[in-house]
Amino acid sequence: MNLFIIIQARMTSTRLPGKVMLPLGDKPALEIMLERLNKFKKNIIIATTDDGTEKPIVNLCKKLGIKY
């Protein structure tokens, strides 16, 4: 049985736009979360929008080798 971790991430929050890419120290919040889940890396999928605002999220996923 394969289990997957699906993380919802978008850039268009109304209260805090771009919050998943805001820096926590020297890295974006999403990157820190993904590092903490590193042992499950092959089972992580980032669910994001396709409205054109998701490019920073997609670029991070490509850099880290995470499915989106």
PDB file of N, H, CA, C and O in Angstrom:
ATOM      1  N   MET A   1       0.843  -1.183   0.000  1.00  0.00           N
ATOM      2  CA  MET A   1       0.000   0.000   0.000  1.00  0.00           C
ATOM      3  C   MET A   1       0.886   1.243   0.000  1.00  0.00           C
ATOM      4  O   MET A   1       1.809   1.350   0.808  1.00  0.00           O
ATOM      5  N   ASN A   2       0.608   2.178  -0.902  1.00  0.00           N
ATOM      6  H   ASN A   2      -0.141   2.091  -1.558  1.00  0.00           H
ATOM      7  CA  ASN A   2       1.340   3.440  -0.964  1.00  0.00           C
ATOM      8  C   ASN A   2       0.513   4.549  -0.328  1.00  0.00           C
ATOM      9  O   ASN A   2      -0.650   4.755  -0.675  1.00  0.00           O
ATOM     10  N   LEU A   3       1.123   5.247   0.594  1.00  0.00           N
ATOM     11  H   LEU A   3       2.068   5.080   0.876  1.00  0.00           H
ATOM     12  CA  LEU A   3       0.494   6.408   1.210  1.00  0.00           C
ATOM     13  C   LEU A   3       1.224   7.650   0.745  1.00  0.00           C
ATOM     14  O   LEU A   3       2.440   7.628   0.555  1.00  0.00           O
ATOM     15  N   PHE A   4       0.485   8.736   0.560  1.00  0.00           N
ATOM     16  H   PHE A   4      -0.503   8.754   0.714  1.00  0.00           H
ATOM     17  CA  PHE A   4       1.083   9.983   0.115  1.00  0.00           C
ATOM     18  C   PHE A   4       0.740  11.111   1.066  1.00  0.00           C
ATOM     19  O   PHE A   4      -0.311  11.107   1.707  1.00  0.00           O
ATOM     20  N   ILE A   5       1.633  12.068   1.146  1.00  0.00           N
ATOM     21  H   ILE A   5       2.487  12.071   0.625  1.00  0.00           H
ATOM     22  CA  ILE A   5       1.418  13.288   1.916  1.00  0.00           C
ATOM     23  C   ILE A   5       1.111  14.381   0.898  1.00  0.00           C
ATOM     24  O   ILE A   5       1.945  14.687   0.046  1.00  0.00           O
ATOM     25  N   ILE A   6      -0.065  14.962   0.981  1.00  0.00           N
ATOM     26  H   ILE A   6      -0.743  14.713   1.673  1.00  0.00           H
ATOM     27  CA  ILE A   6      -0.449  16.044   0.083  1.00  0.00           C
ATOM     28  C   ILE A   6      -0.440  17.335   0.882  1.00  0.00           C
ATOM     29  O   ILE A   6      -1.144  17.468   1.883  1.00  0.00           O
ATOM     30  N   ILE A   7       0.370  18.288   0.426  1.00  0.00           N
ATOM     31  H   ILE A   7       0.942  18.180  -0.387  1.00  0.00           H
ATOM     32  CA  ILE A   7       0.486  19.581   1.088  1.00  0.00           C
ATOM     33  C   ILE A   7      -0.122  20.637   0.164  1.00  0.00           C
ATOM     34  O   ILE A   7       0.329  20.815  -0.967  1.00  0.00           O
ATOM     35  N   GLN A   8      -1.136  21.325   0.647  1.00  0.00           N
ATOM     36  H   GLN A   8      -1.503  21.180   1.566  1.00  0.00           H
ATOM     37  CA  GLN A   8      -1.746  22.401  -0.133  1.00  0.00           C
ATOM     38  C   GLN A   8      -0.900  23.657   0.029  1.00  0.00           C
ATOM     39  O   GLN A   8      -0.582  24.062   1.148  1.00  0.00           O
ATOM     40  N   ALA A   9      -0.542  24.264  -1.084  1.00  0.00           N
ATOM     41  H   ALA A   9      -0.800  23.935  -1.993  1.00  0.00           H
ATOM     42  CA  ALA A   9       0.270  25.485  -1.039  1.00  0.00           C
ATOM     43  C   ALA A   9      -0.162  26.400  -2.170  1.00  0.00           C
ATOM     44  O   ALA A   9      -0.225  25.987  -3.328  1.00  0.00           O
ATOM     45  N   ARG A  10      -0.459  27.642  -1.828  1.00  0.00           N
ATOM     46  H   ARG A  10      -0.408  27.977  -0.888  1.00  0.00           H
ATOM     47  CA  ARG A  10      -0.815  28.615  -2.862  1.00  0.00           C
ATOM     48  C   ARG A  10      -0.257  29.973  -2.475  1.00  0.00           C
ATOM     49  O   ARG A  10       0.085  30.224  -1.319  1.00  0.00           O
ATOM     50  N   MET A  11      -0.177  30.832  -3.461  1.00  0.00           N
ATOM     51  H   MET A  11      -0.455  30.628  -4.400  1.00  0.00           H
ATOM     52  CA  MET A  11       0.408  32.155  -3.266  1.00  0.00           C
ATOM     53  C   MET A  11      -0.645  33.240  -3.045  1.00  0.00           C
ATOM     54  O   MET A  11      -0.293  34.376  -2.727  1.00  0.00           O
ATOM     55  N   THR A  12      -1.912  32.919  -3.204  1.00  0.00           N
ATOM     56  H   THR A  12      -2.198  31.997  -3.461  1.00  0.00           H
ATOM     57  CA  THR A  12      -2.959  33.946  -3.243  1.00  0.00           C
ATOM     58  C   THR A  12      -3.830  34.018  -1.995  1.00  0.00           C
ATOM     59  O   THR A  12      -5.018  34.326  -2.098  1.00  0.00           O
ATOM     60  N   SER A  13      -3.282  33.748  -0.845  1.00  0.00           N
ATOM     61  H   SER A  13      -2.317  33.498  -0.761  1.00  0.00           H
ATOM     62  CA  SER A  13      -4.031  33.902   0.396  1.00  0.00           C
ATOM     63  C   SER A  13      -4.490  35.355   0.525  1.00  0.00           C
ATOM     64  O   SER A  13      -3.744  36.275   0.189  1.00  0.00           O
ATOM     65  N   THR A  14      -5.709  35.560   1.009  1.00  0.00           N
ATOM     66  H   THR A  14      -6.315  34.813   1.282  1.00  0.00           H
ATOM     67  CA  THR A  14      -6.195  36.944   1.137  1.00  0.00           C
ATOM     68  C   THR A  14      -5.627  37.631   2.376  1.00  0.00           C
ATOM     69  O   THR A  14      -5.390  38.839   2.350  1.00  0.00           O
ATOM     70  N   ARG A  15      -5.408  36.897   3.443  1.00  0.00           N
ATOM     71  H   ARG A  15      -5.600  35.916   3.464  1.00  0.00           H
ATOM     72  CA  ARG A  15      -4.886  37.512   4.670  1.00  0.00           C
ATOM     73  C   ARG A  15      -3.375  37.693   4.661  1.00  0.00           C
ATOM     74  O   ARG A  15      -2.864  38.681   5.189  1.00  0.00           O
ATOM     75  N   LEU A  16      -2.656  36.745   4.064  1.00  0.00           N
ATOM     76  H   LEU A  16      -3.071  35.942   3.636  1.00  0.00           H
ATOM     77  CA  LEU A  16      -1.198  36.835   4.020  1.00  0.00           C
ATOM     78  C   LEU A  16      -0.704  36.218   2.700  1.00  0.00           C
ATOM     79  O   LEU A  16      -0.256  35.072   2.672  1.00  0.00           O
ATOM     80  N   PRO A  17      -0.793  36.988   1.620  1.00  0.00           N
ATOM     81  CA  PRO A  17      -0.385  36.449   0.310  1.00  0.00           C
ATOM     82  C   PRO A  17       1.061  35.957   0.314  1.00  0.00           C
ATOM     83  O   PRO A  17       1.950  36.599   0.873  1.00  0.00           O
ATOM     84  N   GLY A  18       1.273  34.814  -0.316  1.00  0.00           N
ATOM     85  H   GLY A  18       0.550  34.293  -0.770  1.00  0.00           H
ATOM     86  CA  GLY A  18       2.620  34.257  -0.441  1.00  0.00           C
ATOM     87  C   GLY A  18       3.195  33.664   0.825  1.00  0.00           C
ATOM     88  O   GLY A  18       4.407  33.471   0.923  1.00  0.00           O
ATOM     89  N   LYS A  19       2.340  33.367   1.806  1.00  0.00           N
ATOM     90  H   LYS A  19       1.356  33.524   1.727  1.00  0.00           H
ATOM     91  CA  LYS A  19       2.860  32.939   3.110  1.00  0.00           C
ATOM     92  C   LYS A  19       3.724  31.686   3.057  1.00  0.00           C
ATOM     93  O   LYS A  19       4.655  31.562   3.853  1.00  0.00           O
ATOM     94  N   VAL A  20       3.450  30.752   2.148  1.00  0.00           N
ATOM     95  H   VAL A  20       2.693  30.852   1.502  1.00  0.00           H
ATOM     96  CA  VAL A  20       4.264  29.530   2.101  1.00  0.00           C
ATOM     97  C   VAL A  20       5.684  29.805   1.633  1.00  0.00           C
ATOM     98  O   VAL A  20       6.580  28.992   1.862  1.00  0.00           O
ATOM     99  N   MET A  21       5.902  30.950   0.976  1.00  0.00           N
ATOM    100  H   MET A  21       5.174  31.611   0.790  1.00  0.00           H
ATOM    101  CA  MET A  21       7.231  31.292   0.492  1.00  0.00           C
ATOM    102  C   MET A  21       7.901  32.384   1.333  1.00  0.00           C
ATOM    103  O   MET A  21       8.991  32.844   0.994  1.00  0.00           O
ATOM    104  N   LEU A  22       7.261  32.797   2.416  1.00  0.00           N
ATOM    105  H   LEU A  22       6.375  32.423   2.691  1.00  0.00           H
ATOM    106  CA  LEU A  22       7.872  33.781   3.305  1.00  0.00           C
ATOM    107  C   LEU A  22       9.063  33.141   4.019  1.00  0.00           C
ATOM    108  O   LEU A  22       9.015  31.963   4.374  1.00  0.00           O
ATOM    109  N   PRO A  23      10.125  33.909   4.229  1.00  0.00           N
ATOM    110  CA  PRO A  23      11.316  33.327   4.856  1.00  0.00           C
ATOM    111  C   PRO A  23      11.137  33.059   6.347  1.00  0.00           C
ATOM    112  O   PRO A  23      10.594  33.880   7.088  1.00  0.00           O
ATOM    113  N   LEU A  24      11.598  31.915   6.752  1.00  0.00           N
ATOM    114  H   LEU A  24      12.039  31.248   6.151  1.00  0.00           H
ATOM    115  CA  LEU A  24      11.765  31.568   8.165  1.00  0.00           C
ATOM    116  C   LEU A  24      13.262  31.352   8.323  1.00  0.00           C
ATOM    117  O   LEU A  24      13.785  30.289   7.989  1.00  0.00           O
ATOM    118  N   GLY A  25      13.936  32.354   8.827  1.00  0.00           N
ATOM    119  H   GLY A  25      13.511  33.218   9.099  1.00  0.00           H
ATOM    120  CA  GLY A  25      15.394  32.311   8.820  1.00  0.00           C
ATOM    121  C   GLY A  25      15.872  32.582   7.417  1.00  0.00           C
ATOM    122  O   GLY A  25      15.595  33.643   6.858  1.00  0.00           O
ATOM    123  N   ASP A  26      16.590  31.633   6.839  1.00  0.00           N
ATOM    124  H   ASP A  26      16.815  30.771   7.293  1.00  0.00           H
ATOM    125  CA  ASP A  26      17.141  31.848   5.501  1.00  0.00           C
ATOM    126  C   ASP A  26      16.462  31.024   4.411  1.00  0.00           C
ATOM    127  O   ASP A  26      16.947  30.972   3.281  1.00  0.00           O
ATOM    128  N   LYS A  27      15.334  30.375   4.744  1.00  0.00           N
ATOM    129  H   LYS A  27      14.940  30.417   5.662  1.00  0.00           H
ATOM    130  CA  LYS A  27      14.635  29.532   3.775  1.00  0.00           C
ATOM    131  C   LYS A  27      13.138  29.823   3.810  1.00  0.00           C
ATOM    132  O   LYS A  27      12.619  30.277   4.829  1.00  0.00           O
ATOM    133  N   PRO A  28      12.434  29.562   2.696  1.00  0.00           N
ATOM    134  CA  PRO A  28      10.981  29.713   2.705  1.00  0.00           C
ATOM    135  C   PRO A  28      10.321  28.687   3.639  1.00  0.00           C
ATOM    136  O   PRO A  28      10.843  27.591   3.842  1.00  0.00           O
ATOM    137  N   ALA A  29       9.185  29.056   4.192  1.00  0.00           N
ATOM    138  H   ALA A  29       8.760  29.947   4.026  1.00  0.00           H
ATOM    139  CA  ALA A  29       8.460  28.183   5.122  1.00  0.00           C
ATOM    140  C   ALA A  29       8.186  26.807   4.505  1.00  0.00           C
ATOM    141  O   ALA A  29       8.331  25.789   5.182  1.00  0.00           O
ATOM    142  N   LEU A  30       7.794  26.767   3.238  1.00  0.00           N
ATOM    143  H   LEU A  30       7.676  27.594   2.687  1.00  0.00           H
ATOM    144  CA  LEU A  30       7.508  25.486   2.583  1.00  0.00           C
ATOM    145  C   LEU A  30       8.757  24.611   2.508  1.00  0.00           C
ATOM    146  O   LEU A  30       8.670  23.397   2.694  1.00  0.00           O
ATOM    147  N   GLU A  31       9.894  25.200   2.245  1.00  0.00           N
ATOM    148  H   GLU A  31       9.965  26.186   2.094  1.00  0.00           H
ATOM    149  CA  GLU A  31      11.135  24.425   2.171  1.00  0.00           C
ATOM    150  C   GLU A  31      11.489  23.820   3.523  1.00  0.00           C
ATOM    151  O   GLU A  31      11.943  22.678   3.591  1.00  0.00           O
ATOM    152  N   ILE A  32      11.287  24.563   4.586  1.00  0.00           N
ATOM    153  H   ILE A  32      10.918  25.491   4.531  1.00  0.00           H
ATOM    154  CA  ILE A  32      11.554  24.033   5.928  1.00  0.00           C
ATOM    155  C   ILE A  32      10.636  22.857   6.234  1.00  0.00           C
ATOM    156  O   ILE A  32      11.072  21.849   6.791  1.00  0.00           O
ATOM    157  N   MET A  33       9.355  22.989   5.865  1.00  0.00           N
ATOM    158  H   MET A  33       9.001  23.807   5.412  1.00  0.00           H
ATOM    159  CA  MET A  33       8.416  21.884   6.075  1.00  0.00           C
ATOM    160  C   MET A  33       8.854  20.647   5.293  1.00  0.00           C
ATOM    161  O   MET A  33       8.818  19.533   5.816  1.00  0.00           O
ATOM    162  N   LEU A  34       9.263  20.843   4.051  1.00  0.00           N
ATOM    163  H   LEU A  34       9.292  21.747   3.626  1.00  0.00           H
ATOM    164  CA  LEU A  34       9.689  19.714   3.223  1.00  0.00           C
ATOM    165  C   LEU A  34      10.964  19.072   3.756  1.00  0.00           C
ATOM    166  O   LEU A  34      11.117  17.853   3.680  1.00  0.00           O
ATOM    167  N   GLU A  35      11.869  19.866   4.288  1.00  0.00           N
ATOM    168  H   GLU A  35      11.744  20.856   4.349  1.00  0.00           H
ATOM    169  CA  GLU A  35      13.084  19.301   4.892  1.00  0.00           C
ATOM    170  C   GLU A  35      12.749  18.442   6.103  1.00  0.00           C
ATOM    171  O   GLU A  35      13.371  17.403   6.323  1.00  0.00           O
ATOM    172  N   ARG A  36      11.777  18.870   6.878  1.00  0.00           N
ATOM    173  H   ARG A  36      11.271  19.714   6.699  1.00  0.00           H
ATOM    174  CA  ARG A  36      11.383  18.095   8.061  1.00  0.00           C
ATOM    175  C   ARG A  36      10.710  16.790   7.674  1.00  0.00           C
ATOM    176  O   ARG A  36      10.710  15.837   8.454  1.00  0.00           O
ATOM    177  N   LEU A  37      10.139  16.736   6.483  1.00  0.00           N
ATOM    178  H   LEU A  37      10.139  17.509   5.850  1.00  0.00           H
ATOM    179  CA  LEU A  37       9.484  15.524   5.993  1.00  0.00           C
ATOM    180  C   LEU A  37      10.379  14.759   5.017  1.00  0.00           C
ATOM    181  O   LEU A  37       9.888  13.911   4.272  1.00  0.00           O
ATOM    182  N   ASN A  38      11.668  15.042   5.008  1.00  0.00           N
ATOM    183  H   ASN A  38      12.066  15.731   5.613  1.00  0.00           H
ATOM    184  CA  ASN A  38      12.589  14.515   4.007  1.00  0.00           C
ATOM    185  C   ASN A  38      12.554  12.997   3.869  1.00  0.00           C
ATOM    186  O   ASN A  38      12.694  12.484   2.759  1.00  0.00           O
ATOM    187  N   LYS A  39      12.373  12.271   4.960  1.00  0.00           N
ATOM    188  H   LYS A  39      12.259  12.689   5.862  1.00  0.00           H
ATOM    189  CA  LYS A  39      12.385  10.802   4.831  1.00  0.00           C
ATOM    190  C   LYS A  39      11.171  10.279   4.068  1.00  0.00           C
ATOM    191  O   LYS A  39      11.148   9.116   3.666  1.00  0.00           O
ATOM    192  N   PHE A  40      10.164  11.126   3.864  1.00  0.00           N
ATOM    193  H   PHE A  40      10.182  12.071   4.190  1.00  0.00           H
ATOM    194  CA  PHE A  40       8.968  10.755   3.092  1.00  0.00           C
ATOM    195  C   PHE A  40       8.959  11.427   1.721  1.00  0.00           C
ATOM    196  O   PHE A  40       7.929  11.444   1.047  1.00  0.00           O
ATOM    197  N   LYS A  41      10.104  11.984   1.302  1.00  0.00           N
ATOM    198  H   LYS A  41      10.941  11.970   1.850  1.00  0.00           H
ATOM    199  CA  LYS A  41      10.206  12.811   0.102  1.00  0.00           C
ATOM    200  C   LYS A  41       9.522  12.196  -1.121  1.00  0.00           C
ATOM    201  O   LYS A  41       8.817  12.896  -1.847  1.00  0.00           O
ATOM    202  N   LYS A  42       9.719  10.907  -1.354  1.00  0.00           N
ATOM    203  H   LYS A  42      10.291  10.338  -0.764  1.00  0.00           H
ATOM    204  CA  LYS A  42       9.144  10.276  -2.547  1.00  0.00           C
ATOM    205  C   LYS A  42       7.629  10.159  -2.474  1.00  0.00           C
ATOM    206  O   LYS A  42       6.982   9.862  -3.478  1.00  0.00           O
ATOM    207  N   ASN A  43       7.055  10.390  -1.293  1.00  0.00           N
ATOM    208  H   ASN A  43       7.581  10.631  -0.478  1.00  0.00           H
ATOM    209  CA  ASN A  43       5.608  10.264  -1.123  1.00  0.00           C
ATOM    210  C   ASN A  43       4.916  11.619  -0.912  1.00  0.00           C
ATOM    211  O   ASN A  43       3.747  11.662  -0.526  1.00  0.00           O
ATOM    212  N   ILE A  44       5.620  12.704  -1.160  1.00  0.00           N
ATOM    213  H   ILE A  44       6.569  12.669  -1.474  1.00  0.00           H
ATOM    214  CA  ILE A  44       5.037  14.034  -0.966  1.00  0.00           C
ATOM    215  C   ILE A  44       4.582  14.595  -2.303  1.00  0.00           C
ATOM    216  O   ILE A  44       5.288  14.493  -3.307  1.00  0.00           O
ATOM    217  N   ILE A  45       3.404  15.185  -2.304  1.00  0.00           N
ATOM    218  H   ILE A  45       2.831  15.268  -1.489  1.00  0.00           H
ATOM    219  CA  ILE A  45       2.867  15.891  -3.467  1.00  0.00           C
ATOM    220  C   ILE A  45       2.405  17.260  -2.997  1.00  0.00           C
ATOM    221  O   ILE A  45       1.663  17.377  -2.022  1.00  0.00           O
ATOM    222  N   ILE A  46       2.852  18.295  -3.699  1.00  0.00           N
ATOM    223  H   ILE A  46       3.455  18.200  -4.491  1.00  0.00           H
ATOM    224  CA  ILE A  46       2.402  19.656  -3.398  1.00  0.00           C
ATOM    225  C   ILE A  46       1.211  19.953  -4.299  1.00  0.00           C
ATOM    226  O   ILE A  46       1.327  19.905  -5.524  1.00  0.00           O
ATOM    227  N   ALA A  47       0.069  20.259  -3.695  1.00  0.00           N
ATOM    228  H   ALA A  47      -0.025  20.297  -2.700  1.00  0.00           H
ATOM    229  CA  ALA A  47      -1.142  20.632  -4.440  1.00  0.00           C
ATOM    230  C   ALA A  47      -1.200  22.149  -4.483  1.00  0.00           C
ATOM    231  O   ALA A  47      -1.296  22.809  -3.448  1.00  0.00           O
ATOM    232  N   THR A  48      -1.140  22.694  -5.692  1.00  0.00           N
ATOM    233  H   THR A  48      -1.062  22.158  -6.532  1.00  0.00           H
ATOM    234  CA  THR A  48      -1.159  24.147  -5.838  1.00  0.00           C
ATOM    235  C   THR A  48      -2.103  24.542  -6.963  1.00  0.00           C
ATOM    236  O   THR A  48      -2.720  23.686  -7.598  1.00  0.00           O
ATOM    237  N   THR A  49      -2.211  25.833  -7.205  1.00  0.00           N
ATOM    238  H   THR A  49      -1.710  26.528  -6.689  1.00  0.00           H
ATOM    239  CA  THR A  49      -3.107  26.337  -8.237  1.00  0.00           C
ATOM    240  C   THR A  49      -2.423  26.311  -9.597  1.00  0.00           C
ATOM    241  O   THR A  49      -1.233  26.010  -9.698  1.00  0.00           O
ATOM    242  N   ASP A  50      -3.171  26.624 -10.624  1.00  0.00           N
ATOM    243  H   ASP A  50      -4.137  26.869 -10.542  1.00  0.00           H
ATOM    244  CA  ASP A  50      -2.575  26.785 -11.955  1.00  0.00           C
ATOM    245  C   ASP A  50      -3.026  28.119 -12.556  1.00  0.00           C
ATOM    246  O   ASP A  50      -3.314  28.219 -13.748  1.00  0.00           O
ATOM    247  N   ASP A  51      -3.077  29.129 -11.703  1.00  0.00           N
ATOM    248  H   ASP A  51      -2.843  29.047 -10.734  1.00  0.00           H
ATOM    249  CA  ASP A  51      -3.533  30.449 -12.148  1.00  0.00           C
ATOM    250  C   ASP A  51      -2.390  31.391 -12.493  1.00  0.00           C
ATOM    251  O   ASP A  51      -2.610  32.581 -12.719  1.00  0.00           O
ATOM    252  N   GLY A  52      -1.171  30.866 -12.536  1.00  0.00           N
ATOM    253  H   GLY A  52      -0.991  29.900 -12.353  1.00  0.00           H
ATOM    254  CA  GLY A  52      -0.021  31.683 -12.884  1.00  0.00           C
ATOM    255  C   GLY A  52       0.741  32.229 -11.688  1.00  0.00           C
ATOM    256  O   GLY A  52       1.866  32.704 -11.838  1.00  0.00           O
ATOM    257  N   THR A  53       0.147  32.169 -10.507  1.00  0.00           N
ATOM    258  H   THR A  53      -0.768  31.783 -10.385  1.00  0.00           H
ATOM    259  CA  THR A  53       0.818  32.703  -9.320  1.00  0.00           C
ATOM    260  C   THR A  53       1.704  31.672  -8.638  1.00  0.00           C
ATOM    261  O   THR A  53       2.471  32.016  -7.739  1.00  0.00           O
ATOM    262  N   GLU A  54       1.610  30.416  -9.052  1.00  0.00           N
ATOM    263  H   GLU A  54       0.987  30.137  -9.783  1.00  0.00           H
ATOM    264  CA  GLU A  54       2.273  29.322  -8.346  1.00  0.00           C
ATOM    265  C   GLU A  54       3.722  29.110  -8.752  1.00  0.00           C
ATOM    266  O   GLU A  54       4.367  28.190  -8.249  1.00  0.00           O
ATOM    267  N   LYS A  55       4.242  29.919  -9.632  1.00  0.00           N
ATOM    268  H   LYS A  55       3.718  30.666 -10.040  1.00  0.00           H
ATOM    269  CA  LYS A  55       5.599  29.712 -10.151  1.00  0.00           C
ATOM    270  C   LYS A  55       6.667  29.571  -9.058  1.00  0.00           C
ATOM    271  O   LYS A  55       7.503  28.674  -9.167  1.00  0.00           O
ATOM    272  N   PRO A  56       6.686  30.407  -8.009  1.00  0.00           N
ATOM    273  CA  PRO A  56       7.695  30.215  -6.957  1.00  0.00           C
ATOM    274  C   PRO A  56       7.587  28.850  -6.271  1.00  0.00           C
ATOM    275  O   PRO A  56       8.603  28.261  -5.903  1.00  0.00           O
ATOM    276  N   ILE A  57       6.370  28.349  -6.099  1.00  0.00           N
ATOM    277  H   ILE A  57       5.545  28.828  -6.398  1.00  0.00           H
ATOM    278  CA  ILE A  57       6.157  27.035  -5.477  1.00  0.00           C
ATOM    279  C   ILE A  57       6.674  25.943  -6.402  1.00  0.00           C
ATOM    280  O   ILE A  57       7.373  25.032  -5.959  1.00  0.00           O
ATOM    281  N   VAL A  58       6.334  26.028  -7.681  1.00  0.00           N
ATOM    282  H   VAL A  58       5.765  26.768  -8.040  1.00  0.00           H
ATOM    283  CA  VAL A  58       6.784  25.038  -8.660  1.00  0.00           C
ATOM    284  C   VAL A  58       8.311  25.046  -8.762  1.00  0.00           C
ATOM    285  O   VAL A  58       8.933  23.985  -8.823  1.00  0.00           O
ATOM    286  N   ASN A  59       8.907  26.222  -8.781  1.00  0.00           N
ATOM    287  H   ASN A  59       8.401  27.083  -8.732  1.00  0.00           H
ATOM    288  CA  ASN A  59      10.371  26.309  -8.859  1.00  0.00           C
ATOM    289  C   ASN A  59      11.029  25.643  -7.647  1.00  0.00           C
ATOM    290  O   ASN A  59      12.035  24.948  -7.792  1.00  0.00           O
ATOM    291  N   LEU A  60      10.469  25.852  -6.463  1.00  0.00           N
ATOM    292  H   LEU A  60       9.652  26.417  -6.345  1.00  0.00           H
ATOM    293  CA  LEU A  60      11.003  25.215  -5.261  1.00  0.00           C
ATOM    294  C   LEU A  60      10.861  23.702  -5.352  1.00  0.00           C
ATOM    295  O   LEU A  60      11.790  22.971  -5.007  1.00  0.00           O
ATOM    296  N   CYS A  61       9.712  23.225  -5.811  1.00  0.00           N
ATOM    297  H   CYS A  61       8.957  23.819  -6.091  1.00  0.00           H
ATOM    298  CA  CYS A  61       9.499  21.781  -5.951  1.00  0.00           C
ATOM    299  C   CYS A  61      10.510  21.177  -6.926  1.00  0.00           C
ATOM    300  O   CYS A  61      11.065  20.109  -6.667  1.00  0.00           O
ATOM    301  N   LYS A  62      10.745  21.855  -8.034  1.00  0.00           N
ATOM    302  H   LYS A  62      10.294  22.722  -8.244  1.00  0.00           H
ATOM    303  CA  LYS A  62      11.728  21.357  -9.003  1.00  0.00           C
ATOM    304  C   LYS A  62      13.119  21.315  -8.381  1.00  0.00           C
ATOM    305  O   LYS A  62      13.851  20.341  -8.559  1.00  0.00           O
ATOM    306  N   LYS A  63      13.487  22.365  -7.652  1.00  0.00           N
ATOM    307  H   LYS A  63      12.893  23.156  -7.507  1.00  0.00           H
ATOM    308  CA  LYS A  63      14.804  22.442  -7.005  1.00  0.00           C
ATOM    309  C   LYS A  63      15.009  21.296  -6.024  1.00  0.00           C
ATOM    310  O   LYS A  63      16.102  20.737  -5.933  1.00  0.00           O
ATOM    311  N   LEU A  64      13.936  20.941  -5.277  1.00  0.00           N
ATOM    312  H   LEU A  64      13.048  21.394  -5.351  1.00  0.00           H
ATOM    313  CA  LEU A  64      14.037  19.928  -4.238  1.00  0.00           C
ATOM    314  C   LEU A  64      13.654  18.528  -4.699  1.00  0.00           C
ATOM    315  O   LEU A  64      13.793  17.566  -3.942  1.00  0.00           O
ATOM    316  N   GLY A  65      13.170  18.404  -5.941  1.00  0.00           N
ATOM    317  H   GLY A  65      13.057  19.185  -6.555  1.00  0.00           H
ATOM    318  CA  GLY A  65      12.768  17.095  -6.455  1.00  0.00           C
ATOM    319  C   GLY A  65      11.467  16.594  -5.851  1.00  0.00           C
ATOM    320  O   GLY A  65      11.314  15.397  -5.606  1.00  0.00           O
ATOM    321  N   ILE A  66      10.533  17.498  -5.612  1.00  0.00           N
ATOM    322  H   ILE A  66      10.657  18.470  -5.811  1.00  0.00           H
ATOM    323  CA  ILE A  66       9.235  17.155  -5.017  1.00  0.00           C
ATOM    324  C   ILE A  66       8.166  17.188  -6.104  1.00  0.00           C
ATOM    325  O   ILE A  66       8.153  18.090  -6.941  1.00  0.00           O
ATOM    326  N   LYS A  67       7.269  16.200  -6.089  1.00  0.00           N
ATOM    327  H   LYS A  67       7.280  15.467  -5.409  1.00  0.00           H
ATOM    328  CA  LYS A  67       6.165  16.166  -7.061  1.00  0.00           C
ATOM    329  C   LYS A  67       5.181  17.293  -6.756  1.00  0.00           C
ATOM    330  O   LYS A  67       4.971  17.657  -5.599  1.00  0.00           O
ATOM    331  N   TYR A  68       4.589  17.833  -7.806  1.00  0.00           N
ATOM    332  H   TYR A  68       4.759  17.537  -8.746  1.00  0.00           H
ATOM    333  CA  TYR A  68       3.575  18.868  -7.634  1.00  0.00           C
ATOM    334  C   TYR A  68       2.489  18.700  -8.665  1.00  0.00           C
ATOM    335  O   TYR A  68       1.535  19.479  -8.689  1.00  0.00           O
TER     336      TYR A  68
END
